[in-house]
Amino acid sequence: MFVSSGITGWSETPATATTWPSIDAFLAEIGTRAFRFAESGLRNRDDALDTVQDAMMKVLKYRDRPSSEWPPLFWSILRRRIIDIQRRNRFRLSWLLPSMTREDDAPVDWADRDGLGPAQTHAQRESYARLVRALRELPARQREAFTLRVLEELDVATTAKAMGCSEGSVKTHLSRARQALQKQLEDIQ
């Protein structure tokens, strides 16, 4: 199913296609992006991998539905799973383990960049790390709206289904997310 050998750039094929030949093809296409989405919400690589694989297993029972229904189903399952894990992590007795830290400052995985010099590669890494930090500082609903609408290029209706809210709420969350990110990332082009 989903195996991550490293994080690549955000510029993969968007999930706007309406048909896939099989659910396996759909899951193979969406796997890396789903991992990034989960990792930004959970801030833990292992939890993100487990969460994505769990969501993929759950969406398999919908394989008989039309393939155009798979993206909102998958994203809503993944989103609910992330929220469950966030709640579980908050509930745990983390106050007993003050030395336990989250992976907020963990290095970002990068795929090899062909043809780029060290300075360009470094600049891309720094820009990406700033984007990830800025996304993590957004409220959860704004981060979800931004990720699904801008990075995943889902339409407003599909994003609303995945987030379990109205289309107007999606637009409001996206607008607020863009404003906050613009303030934090003004010097990045």
C-alpha positions as CSV (number, residue, x, y, z in Angstrom):
1,M,0.0,0.0,0.0
2,F,1.8,3.1,1.3
3,V,5.5,3.2,1.8
4,S,7.3,6.4,2.2
5,S,10.9,6.6,1.1
6,G,11.1,10.3,1.8
7,I,9.2,13.5,1.3
8,T,9.2,15.0,-2.1
9,G,8.0,18.5,-3.1
10,W,4.4,19.6,-2.9
11,S,4.1,19.6,-6.7
12,E,2.7,16.2,-7.3
13,T,-0.3,15.4,-9.4
14,P,-3.3,17.0,-7.7
15,A,-6.1,14.9,-6.4
16,T,-8.7,16.5,-8.7
17,A,-9.0,13.5,-11.0
18,T,-12.5,12.1,-10.9
19,T,-11.8,8.5,-11.8
20,W,-9.2,5.9,-11.1
21,P,-8.9,2.4,-12.5
22,S,-8.9,0.9,-9.0
23,I,-8.8,1.8,-5.4
24,D,-5.2,0.7,-5.3
25,A,-4.3,3.3,-7.9
26,F,-6.1,6.0,-6.0
27,L,-4.3,5.1,-2.8
28,A,-1.0,4.9,-4.5
29,E,-1.5,8.4,-5.9
30,I,-2.7,10.0,-2.7
31,G,-0.3,8.3,-0.2
32,T,2.5,10.8,-0.1
33,R,0.2,13.8,0.1
34,A,-1.9,12.2,2.8
35,F,1.3,11.5,4.8
36,R,2.3,15.2,4.6
37,F,-1.2,16.2,5.7
38,A,-1.1,13.8,8.7
39,E,2.4,14.8,9.6
40,S,1.5,18.4,9.7
41,G,-1.4,17.7,12.0
42,L,0.3,15.2,14.3
43,R,3.9,16.4,14.1
44,N,5.2,12.9,14.5
45,R,6.4,10.8,11.5
46,D,5.5,7.4,13.0
47,D,2.0,8.5,14.1
48,A,1.4,10.0,10.6
49,L,2.5,6.8,8.8
50,D,0.2,4.7,11.1
51,T,-2.7,7.1,10.6
52,V,-2.5,7.2,6.8
53,Q,-2.3,3.4,6.7
54,D,-5.2,3.1,9.0
55,A,-7.3,5.5,6.9
56,M,-6.3,3.6,3.7
57,M,-7.5,0.3,5.3
58,K,-10.8,1.9,6.3
59,V,-11.4,3.4,2.8
60,L,-11.0,-0.1,1.2
61,K,-14.5,-1.0,2.3
62,Y,-15.8,1.7,0.0
63,R,-14.1,0.2,-3.1
64,D,-17.5,-0.6,-4.6
65,R,-18.5,3.1,-4.6
66,P,-17.8,5.3,-7.6
67,S,-14.2,6.4,-7.8
68,S,-15.3,10.1,-7.7
69,E,-16.5,9.5,-4.1
70,W,-13.1,8.2,-2.9
71,P,-11.3,11.5,-2.3
72,P,-13.8,13.1,0.1
73,L,-14.3,9.8,1.9
74,F,-10.6,9.2,2.3
75,W,-9.8,12.8,3.5
76,S,-12.7,12.8,6.0
77,I,-11.6,9.4,7.4
78,L,-8.0,10.6,7.6
79,R,-9.1,13.9,9.2
80,R,-11.2,12.1,11.8
81,R,-8.3,9.7,12.6
82,I,-5.9,12.6,13.1
83,I,-8.3,14.3,15.5
84,D,-8.7,11.0,17.4
85,I,-4.9,10.7,17.8
86,Q,-4.5,14.4,18.8
87,R,-7.1,13.9,21.5
88,R,-5.5,10.7,22.7
89,N,-2.1,12.4,22.8
90,R,-3.5,15.3,24.8
91,F,-5.2,12.8,27.2
92,R,-2.1,10.9,27.9
93,L,-0.1,11.6,31.0
94,S,2.5,13.7,29.2
95,W,2.8,16.0,32.3
96,L,4.5,13.0,34.0
97,L,7.1,12.9,31.3
98,P,8.5,16.5,30.9
99,S,11.5,15.2,29.0
100,M,9.2,13.8,26.3
101,T,9.2,16.2,23.3
102,R,7.3,16.3,20.1
103,E,9.0,16.4,16.8
104,D,8.3,20.1,16.2
105,D,12.0,20.8,15.4
106,A,12.7,17.5,13.6
107,P,14.6,17.9,10.4
108,V,12.5,17.8,7.2
109,D,13.1,14.9,4.9
110,W,14.1,15.9,1.4
111,A,14.4,14.0,-1.8
112,D,17.4,14.5,-4.0
113,R,17.1,17.6,-6.1
114,D,18.7,17.0,-9.5
115,G,20.5,20.0,-11.0
116,L,20.3,22.3,-8.0
117,G,23.4,23.7,-6.3
118,P,23.9,23.6,-2.6
119,A,22.8,27.2,-2.1
120,Q,19.5,26.6,-4.0
121,T,18.9,23.3,-2.2
122,H,19.5,25.0,1.2
123,A,17.2,27.9,0.3
124,Q,14.4,25.4,-0.7
125,R,14.9,23.5,2.5
126,E,14.7,26.7,4.6
127,S,11.6,27.9,2.7
128,Y,9.9,24.6,3.1
129,A,10.7,24.4,6.8
130,R,9.3,27.9,7.4
131,L,6.1,26.9,5.5
132,V,5.8,23.8,7.7
133,R,6.3,25.8,10.9
134,A,3.8,28.4,9.6
135,L,1.2,25.7,8.8
136,R,1.6,24.2,12.2
137,E,0.9,27.5,13.9
138,L,-2.4,27.8,12.1
139,P,-5.6,26.6,13.9
140,A,-6.5,23.1,12.9
141,R,-9.5,24.0,10.7
142,Q,-7.5,26.7,8.8
143,R,-4.6,24.3,8.3
144,E,-7.1,21.6,7.0
145,A,-8.8,24.1,4.6
146,F,-5.5,25.4,3.3
147,T,-4.0,21.9,2.8
148,L,-7.1,20.5,1.1
149,R,-7.9,23.5,-1.1
150,V,-4.5,24.8,-2.0
151,L,-2.0,21.9,-1.7
152,E,-4.4,19.1,-2.7
153,E,-6.4,21.3,-5.1
154,L,-9.7,19.9,-4.1
155,D,-12.8,22.0,-5.0
156,V,-14.8,23.8,-2.3
157,A,-17.6,21.2,-2.3
158,T,-15.2,18.2,-1.9
159,T,-13.3,20.1,0.8
160,A,-16.5,20.8,2.7
161,K,-17.5,17.1,2.6
162,A,-14.0,16.1,3.8
163,M,-14.0,18.7,6.6
164,G,-17.6,18.0,7.6
165,C,-18.7,21.7,7.3
166,S,-20.4,24.1,4.9
167,E,-18.8,25.5,1.8
168,G,-18.9,29.0,3.4
169,S,-16.9,27.7,6.4
170,V,-14.3,26.3,4.0
171,K,-14.0,29.7,2.3
172,T,-13.8,31.5,5.7
173,H,-11.1,29.2,7.1
174,L,-9.1,29.4,3.8
175,S,-9.2,33.2,3.8
176,R,-8.0,33.4,7.4
177,A,-5.3,30.8,6.7
178,R,-4.0,32.7,3.7
179,Q,-3.9,36.0,5.7
180,A,-2.0,34.4,8.5
181,L,0.4,32.7,6.2
182,Q,1.0,35.8,4.2
183,K,2.0,37.7,7.4
184,Q,4.4,35.0,8.5
185,L,5.9,34.3,5.1
186,E,6.1,37.8,3.5
187,D,9.8,37.5,2.6
188,I,9.4,34.1,0.9
189,Q,8.4,34.1,-2.8
